[in-house]
């Protein structure tokens, strides 16, 4: 199967601070990107997505930034809460169609310090 | 409520036995279902793509005779791990998608082979 990387980077932030999680993607032709949150023992949960014709998209307390020039994606979480502690994955969908496969990045483990 | 139901959530069995995992789409007719495997502290690795009524498409390096996939209806796909061995122990996750639907993930099945 495909994957990007085998080790899990970690990020620790103080409760109330903003978190920034970064991701580099591999395929310059990818059209659609998704951020997922995975809590321990559960499947990934959709957070926010963005298409390649946008460079920023905002949700509730979350913002995704896309820089196609350097193939970089970031997830910003405002006012991080203990419930945000989880592993966060970016995923790229090369074709942009929802029923096509996505390729997951290596993930970042976020720990929120109370 | 849950969009995807995956069963069982946890299974322990002896080496050499076969294990079947079910993935059900609860909210919509899933044109495509995906099966992933995840080892501890690693990312999700796509194993196969399953379309209703047709043979599954397996990723490179995934043995189709080892991991049997049946997608008999638009709401049910099954993954059977045949003659399981300890190295098959992992967290298996399915996802479902349909027209204009992002991928929704099940809560995974933790498989332990003794």
Interface residues (C-beta under 8 A of the other chain):
Chain A: X1 X2 X3 X4 X5 X6 X7 X8 X34 X36 X41 X42 X43 X44 X45 X46 X49 X89 X98 X99 X100 X101 X102 X103 X104 X105 X106 X107
Chain B: X4 X6 X31 X32 X34 X36 X37 X41 X42 X43 X44 X45 X46 X47 X49 X59 X60 X61 X62 X93 X95 X97 X98 X99 X100 X101 X102 X103 X104 X105 X106 X107 X108 X110
